[in-house]
Amino acid sequence: MNKNLRKAVIAGNWKMNKTRPEAKALIEELKPMVADAGCGVVICVPYTNLETALALTEGTNIGVGAENCHWEKSGAFTGEISADMLAEMGVKYVVIGHSERRQYFGETDETVQKRVRAALDAGLTVILCVGELLAQREQGITEEIVGLQTKVALGGVSAEELKRVIIAYEPVWAIGTGKTATAGQANEVCRYIRAVVAGLYGQMAADGLTIQYGGSMNAKNAAELVAQPDVDGGLIGGASLKAPDFTAIVEAASK
Ligand SMILES: O=C[C@H](O)COP(=O)(O)O
């Protein structure tokens, strides 16, 4: 399939960065720079910045996302935020299953599945993160790991709901390390994920699925990565914190 028929999306994942004044300054700087983007543009921000981001991006081409959500609608879950709470605010996207949640906060494929379910039920679009550890790549089990993560996370997701899922392939060894997967490595795994999705939902659904690459993507390497036939944009950490860097990646994905 011609990849131009698929939507490339560049999503910033700010992680635990930016106070409200800092967020305001970054968004104000970014807005005019990405106004003519030829790809989807999303910023996923800390909960404390959601209201600011929503207000400042109203009427623009920038979508706003959260970085996680809980699977229950409400209740005694101190410190958690539900998908319904996000949707009610006007948030449209949520990152689920990021490797930092898996690594530091006990996220498992099963809890990822529950969060995906809750997010879709709330009407959100999910940016589902999958990716292997360095040791797993070295053992030659990248496809096994990424395939399993994808299948479990999508358990119970209908073909219609899949239209509100973006998958981000993020090799854990490339996140925040400055070690980018080669364009060939990124494409190979994104293509494999597409084949897994084709097995679950059929080729047409898989061909329409946005699959991003994430892991030390920056202004310099973005063009080669996003030009790959199965890479439909990126999930950007560090480089999303500076408007010129993020804009350069958006421009690379707009060609
Ligand atoms: O969600 C974003 C990824 O974790 C990539 O982060 P990074 O671009 O800082 O490597």
The ligand as a Gaussian input file, in Angstrom:
#p B3LYP/6-31G(d) Opt

LIG

0 1
 O        7.985000       8.658000      24.181000
 C        9.052000       8.963000      23.667000
 C       10.153000       8.055000      23.685000
 O       10.319000       7.504000      24.941000
 C       11.399000       8.570000      23.068000
 O       12.095000       9.409000      23.934000
 P       13.425000      10.111000      23.379000
 O       13.031000      10.747000      22.089000
 O       13.827000      11.094000      24.426000
 O       14.421000       9.011000      23.167000

